[in-house]
Amino acid sequence: MRWRVWLFGLLVCCMFGVGCRQKSNKKPDATKGVVTGVVICNDTGKPARFAWVILTRVPKTEGKPEDFEVLAPVENTTTDLDGRFRLEAVEPGQYYAYATLEGYLEPERGIDVQKVLSMPDDKSKALEAIRQWKDHLVEVTVGAHRISDISLAIDRGAEIRGTVSYDDGSPAIGMHFQLARRNAKGELTDVAYTDSDQWSLDNVSDGHGQYAVPDLEAGEYVVCALMPADTQNSAPRVCLGDTFRPKNAKTVKVEAGEVADGVDIVIPLSGLHTVAGTVSVLADGHAPSAATVRLLYADDREELRKVGIQDDGSFALEYVPEDKYVVRVTDASDAAPKAGGAAHPYADMEIPLMVKDDVSGVSIQLKNVTPVTPQSQ
């Protein structure tokens, strides 16, 4: 589902990697079309200067499924000091156009990720994403030898600001953030999408521990600070209300265009421990080539964090609060013995764990996947 790459990474140039916005600078082509227009800021009525304008193809609602990259930029450019733009040499076809600018709403932070991912197939996911962002899209038909002129408007986003500090009063510098917004059903849904190798939001606390997360939809939010780590999924998390669990966190409400200030988070310096151990194969004790170790709360199996094993099968989870957990190992396998061969999988495994202090020597031994035998007719 390559369409996710841009949908929740906003103009990411490489799949699940750090990318950049690249302005289209095509020369005029008489066999193709031109799209021109202006972008206006709804809150001021003034031109949106140096805003990004994006054209994305309108997906087909019938016929053979496509390899969707919904809202991915087919063409993009920036506006000038008058808020105007011009896109040359656009292939004829049906497009959606929209614009983004710092401080204003953008799909990355406005689309309900869980709702999109709950759809049964790629086409349904694509159409659901467009449905959610429909109010910000302008449909445009591009024809050969023709100039299509459109007007776009952008809406000011809400913003959440605050300070992250340690409980001794010193600033918590370089913290990332994770936000969840309450949907119409009252459920918390993540703001922006990430895979295990990146951060969903690029905002970090500064040298004074101060932070700001702009470009948000109006709504009720849970805000969590993430301590520095290799990935978001392995990062220790402390949420508003100084709790480690989003379900126990305080929430903050913001209206459209509003700035909510004083959303402060305090990180404790005590009561956090390290959980370390090894994953091995029961049959002969060797370490699998790959496995993911997940630490789940025992009461409702909410995931606290997850981390991949090292080459020797070892793993370590730092800054774990005192509680009852389940350590679960998933996605374990040995690498394929040769090119083109199949990896050898192992069955998922879990053990209970009580954390009151540092825990070392956690040992998890994996068994082969039990083969499924066909039932006799």
C-alpha positions in Angstrom: 0.0 0.0 0.0 2.4 2.6 -1.3 -0.3 5.3 -1.0 0.4 5.5 2.7 3.9 6.8 2.1 2.7 10.2 1.3 -0.7 10.2 3.0 0.8 10.0 6.4 4.3 11.3 5.7 3.2 14.3 3.6 5.3 14.6 0.5 7.9 12.0 1.6 10.2 11.4 -1.3 11.4 7.9 -0.3 9.3 5.1 1.1 9.1 5.5 4.9 12.2 7.6 4.8 13.1 11.2 5.3 12.1 13.2 2.3 11.7 16.6 0.9 9.2 18.6 -1.1 10.5 19.0 -4.7 9.0 21.8 -6.7 8.0 21.0 -10.3 9.8 23.1 -12.8 8.6 21.8 -16.1 8.9 23.7 -19.4 5.7 24.5 -21.4 4.5 21.6 -23.6 1.8 22.3 -26.1 0.6 18.7 -26.0 -0.2 18.9 -22.3 -2.2 21.3 -20.1 -1.5 24.1 -17.7 -3.0 24.7 -14.2 -3.0 28.2 -12.8 -4.6 29.8 -9.8 -4.4 31.6 -6.5 -4.4 30.4 -2.8 -6.0 32.5 -0.1 -5.8 32.3 3.7 -9.4 32.0 5.0 -8.5 33.6 8.3 -7.0 36.8 6.9 -8.3 36.9 3.3 -4.8 37.6 2.2 -2.7 35.6 -0.3 -1.0 32.5 0.9 2.6 33.3 0.1 5.0 30.5 -0.6 2.3 27.8 0.1 2.7 24.4 -1.5 0.1 23.6 -4.2 -0.3 19.9 -4.9 -2.1 18.1 -7.7 -3.1 14.4 -7.1 -5.0 12.2 -9.5 -8.7 11.4 -8.8 -8.8 7.6 -8.2 -11.1 5.5 -10.2 -14.1 4.2 -8.3 -14.7 1.3 -10.7 -12.7 -1.1 -12.6 -9.4 -2.9 -11.8 -7.8 -1.9 -8.5 -4.8 0.4 -8.9 -1.6 0.7 -7.0 -3.0 3.6 -4.9 -0.9 6.6 -3.8 -3.9 8.7 -2.8 -3.1 12.4 -2.3 0.4 11.7 -3.5 1.8 14.7 -5.5 1.7 14.1 -9.2 2.6 17.8 -9.7 3.5 20.5 -7.1 4.8 24.0 -6.9 4.8 27.0 -4.6 2.9 30.3 -4.7 4.5 33.7 -5.3 4.0 36.9 -3.3 0.6 37.4 -4.7 -0.4 33.8 -3.8 -0.5 32.8 -7.4 0.9 29.6 -9.0 1.4 28.0 -12.4 2.0 24.4 -13.2 3.2 23.6 -16.7 3.1 20.5 -18.8 0.4 18.6 -16.8 -0.8 15.4 -18.3 -4.5 15.6 -19.3 -6.8 14.0 -16.8 -8.8 14.5 -13.6 -7.1 15.8 -10.5 -7.7 17.1 -7.0 -5.8 20.3 -6.0 -5.1 21.5 -2.5 -2.6 23.7 -0.7 -0.6 23.5 2.5 1.3 26.1 4.5 3.0 26.1 7.9 0.3 27.0 10.5 -2.6 25.8 8.4 -4.4 22.5 8.1 -2.7 19.6 6.3 -3.7 16.0 5.6 -0.9 14.5 7.6 -2.4 15.8 10.9 -6.1 15.9 9.9 -7.0 12.5 8.6 -8.2 9.8 11.0 -5.5 7.2 10.5 -7.3 4.3 12.2 -10.5 4.9 10.2 -8.6 4.7 6.9 -6.6 1.6 7.9 -9.8 -0.1 9.0 -11.1 -0.2 5.5 -11.1 -3.7 3.9 -8.9 -3.0 0.9 -6.6 -0.5 -0.7 -9.3 1.1 -2.9 -11.6 1.6 0.1 -8.7 3.0 2.1 -7.9 5.5 -0.7 -11.5 6.6 -1.0 -11.9 7.0 2.7 -8.9 9.2 2.9 -10.2 11.4 0.1 -13.7 11.5 1.8 -12.1 12.8 5.0 -10.1 15.5 3.2 -12.8 16.4 0.6 -13.6 19.8 2.0 -10.1 20.9 1.3 -9.9 19.6 -2.3 -10.8 21.3 -5.5 -11.4 19.0 -8.5 -9.8 20.2 -11.8 -10.0 18.8 -15.3 -6.7 19.2 -17.3 -6.9 19.1 -21.1 -4.3 19.4 -23.8 -3.7 22.9 -25.2 -5.8 24.3 -22.3 -5.2 26.5 -19.2 -7.3 25.5 -16.2 -7.6 28.3 -13.6 -8.7 27.5 -10.0 -8.9 29.1 -6.6 -7.8 27.4 -3.4 -8.3 28.4 0.2 -6.5 27.1 3.4 -7.8 27.2 7.0 -5.7 28.1 10.0 -4.9 25.0 12.1 -5.1 24.8 15.9 -1.9 24.6 18.0 -0.9 23.0 21.2 2.0 24.5 23.2 3.7 23.7 26.5 6.9 22.8 28.3 8.4 19.4 29.1 10.6 19.2 32.2 12.0 16.6 34.6 10.7 16.4 38.1 13.8 18.2 39.4 12.8 21.2 37.4 15.3 21.0 34.6 14.1 21.2 31.0 13.5 18.1 29.0 15.3 18.9 25.7 14.9 17.1 22.4 11.7 15.3 23.3 9.5 14.1 20.4 5.7 14.0 20.6 2.8 11.7 19.9 -0.7 13.0 19.7 -4.1 11.2 19.7 -7.4 12.9 18.9 -10.8 11.7 20.1 -13.1 10.8 17.3 -16.9 10.9 17.0 -17.1 7.6 18.8 -15.0 8.8 21.7 -12.0 6.7 20.7 -8.5 8.0 20.6 -6.9 7.9 17.2 -3.3 8.7 16.4 -2.5 12.0 14.7 -0.2 11.3 11.7 1.1 7.9 10.6 4.5 6.3 11.3 6.1 3.0 10.7 8.8 1.7 13.1 11.6 3.6 11.5 10.4 7.2 11.9 8.5 9.7 14.0 4.9 10.6 13.3 5.6 14.2 14.2 8.8 16.1 13.6 8.2 18.6 16.4 10.7 18.5 19.3 11.2 20.4 22.5 13.8 23.2 22.4 16.7 24.1 24.7 14.2 25.4 27.3 12.0 22.3 27.1 9.3 24.3 25.2 7.4 22.8 22.4 4.6 23.6 19.9 2.6 21.2 17.7 0.7 23.3 15.0 -1.5 22.5 12.0 -4.1 20.6 14.0 -7.8 20.0 13.5 -10.2 21.3 16.2 -10.8 18.5 18.7 -9.8 16.9 22.0 -6.3 15.6 22.3 -4.0 13.5 24.4 -0.4 14.7 24.2 2.6 12.4 25.1 6.3 13.3 25.2 8.7 10.7 23.8 12.2 10.4 25.2 15.0 10.2 22.7 15.3 6.7 21.1 16.1 5.1 17.8 12.4 4.8 16.8 9.0 6.0 18.0 7.9 2.5 18.9 10.9 2.0 21.2 10.7 5.5 22.8 9.7 5.8 26.5 6.5 7.9 26.8 5.1 10.2 29.4 1.6 11.8 28.7 -0.2 14.9 29.9 -1.2 14.4 33.5 2.3 12.8 34.1 1.1 9.3 33.3 2.7 6.6 31.2 -0.6 5.4 29.6 -2.6 7.5 27.1 -5.9 6.1 28.5 -5.1 7.7 31.9 -3.9 11.0 30.5 -5.6 14.3 30.8 -6.9 15.8 27.5 -6.8 19.3 26.0 -9.4 20.7 23.7 -8.7 23.2 21.0 -11.1 25.0 18.6 -10.3 25.8 15.0 -7.4 28.2 14.8 -7.0 28.3 18.6 -3.7 28.1 20.4 -3.8 26.0 23.6 -0.9 27.1 25.8 0.4 25.7 29.1 0.1 22.0 28.1 3.0 21.0 30.3 4.4 17.5 30.9 6.7 16.4 33.8 9.0 13.3 33.4 9.8 11.4 36.6 13.5 10.6 37.3 12.7 7.7 39.6 10.5 4.6 39.5 11.7 3.7 36.0 13.5 0.5 35.3 15.3 -1.6 32.6 14.0 -4.9 31.3 16.6 -6.9 29.5 16.9 -10.5 28.2 17.4 -12.8 25.3 15.3 -14.6 22.7 16.5 -18.0 21.5 15.2 -21.1 19.8 14.3 -23.9 22.1 15.6 -26.7 19.9 19.3 -25.7 19.9 19.6 -22.3 21.7 20.6 -20.2 18.7 19.3 -16.7 18.3 16.7 -16.1 15.5 17.7 -13.8 12.7 14.8 -11.4 13.6 12.1 -11.0 16.2 10.1 -8.2 17.8 9.8 -8.0 21.6 6.6 -6.3 22.8 5.9 -5.2 26.3 2.2 -5.2 27.1 0.3 -4.1 30.2 -1.1 -7.2 31.8 -4.6 -5.8 32.5 -5.7 -4.8 29.0 -2.7 -5.8 26.8 -2.1 -2.2 25.8 1.4 -2.0 24.2 3.9 0.0 26.2 6.8 -0.3 23.7 8.4 -2.7 21.3 11.9 -3.3 20.1 13.8 -5.6 17.7 16.4 -8.1 19.0 20.1 -7.7 18.4 22.2 -10.2 16.4 22.8 -12.2 19.5 19.1 -12.4 20.4 19.4 -9.8 23.2 17.0 -7.0 23.9 16.7 -4.1 26.4 13.8 -1.8 27.2 14.7 1.2 29.3 12.6 3.5 31.5 9.9 1.0 32.2 7.5 2.0 34.9 6.6 -0.4 37.7 3.6 -2.5 36.8 2.5 -6.0 35.7 3.3 -6.9 32.1 3.3 -9.5 29.4 6.5 -9.9 27.3 5.4 -11.1 23.9 7.7 -12.1 21.0 6.3 -11.9 17.5 7.6 -12.0 13.9 10.5 -14.3 14.8 12.3 -16.1 12.0 15.6 -17.3 10.6 16.8 -15.8 7.4 16.3 -17.7 4.2 19.3 -20.2 3.7 19.9 -19.0 0.2 18.6 -16.4 -2.3 15.0 -17.1 -3.3 14.5 -19.4 -0.3 11.8 -18.9 2.4 12.6 -17.7 5.9 12.0 -20.2 8.7 9.3 -18.8 11.1 8.8 -19.5 14.8 5.7 -19.4 16.8 4.8 -16.3 18.9 5.6 -16.6 22.5 4.8 -14.7 25.7 5.6 -14.8 29.4 4.2 -12.7 32.4 6.5 -10.2 34.0 6.3 -8.1 37.2 8.5 -5.0 37.2 9.4 -3.5 40.6 13.1 -3.0 39.9 15.5 -3.5 37.1 14.9 -6.9 35.5 17.7 -8.8 33.6 17.9 -12.3 32.4 14.5 -12.5 30.9 14.7 -15.6 28.7 12.2 -16.4 26.0 12.6 -19.7 24.0 10.7 -20.1 20.8 9.2 -23.2 19.2 8.7 -24.0 15.6 5.4 -23.1 14.0 3.1 -26.0 14.3 2.3 -27.2 10.8 -1.4 -27.2 9.7 -2.4 -30.6 8.5 -5.3 -30.8 6.0 -8.4 -32.4 7.3 -9.4 -35.7 5.8 -12.3 -35.5 3.4 
